[in-house]
Amino acid sequence: MAVKIRLARHGAKKRPFYRIVVTDQENPRDGRFLEKVGTYNPLTETAQVDLNAERVKYWLAQGATPTHTVMSLLKKEGLFSNTAQS
């Protein structure tokens, strides 16, 4: 089972709000997930990112691979460095 850290879209039409979730890569985008580790709101003046850093580090240590978008969010928050990249 390959585990990914990715965004799950919620919110109304043209008003996106995302949950940062850990899920099996074969599950649908907004489908079942293992754990919610944060949220991302791109509509605020400065995009708002809330993360549970401890759980993100745990899943990265377990081999979960973040998507490109989540990777850039983690880098901005200081949780993912270029040396940790696989």
N, C-alpha and C positions, 0 to 999 in steps of 0.2 A: 504494500500500500504506500504510494507516494503521497506525502503530505505537503500541502501548499499553504502559505499565508497570503490571503488575497482579500479583495474588497467584495462585499455583498451589498447591492444597491437597495435602498429603501427610500421612502419619501414619496411625495406626489409627483405628478407629471411636470417636468421642467423644474423641479425643486429637489434635486438629488441630495441624499444623505447616505453615507456609507458606513457599514460596520466592517471592521477589520477582523477577519475570522480565520481560524485554522480549520482546514477541511481536506478530505481526500480529493485528489485532483480530478477524479471522475464524477464527482457530484456537480449538479448544476450551479450556476453562479449564485442564485438566491436560495439554493436548496439546503439540505442538511449540513451541519458543520459540527466539528468537535468542540470548539471553544471560541467564544468571542473575546478578543484581546484588546479591542479599542474601537474608536469611532473616528470618522473623518468628515468634516463639514466644509465643502469647498465654497459655499455661498457667503460666508462671513467676509468682512473686509480683508482680514488676513486669514487664510484657510486654517481652521481649527482642528488640531489633531490631539486626541486623548488616547494614551496607550497605557496598558499595564506592562511596564518595562520588565518586571520579573518574569511574567509568563511568556513574553516575546523572546527573551533570552533563553528560557527553558526550551521552547519549541525550536529555536535555531540550533541549540545544542543537540536536540534529538534528530536533527537532519531535515527539518522543514525548510522548503525553499520559498522565499518571497517572490511575488511577481515583480515586474519592473516598477510599477507604480508604488507598490508597498515598499519596495527597496528604497526608492527615492524618499518616501516619507520617513522611513527608519533612519536614513542617513541624515536628514534634516533634524531629526530628534536626537541624533548621536548614538543610536543603538546598533548601527550596522556600519562597519568600516570596510574599506577596500581590501584589507588583508584577510577579512573573514569570508570573502567571496570564494565560492567553489568554482 
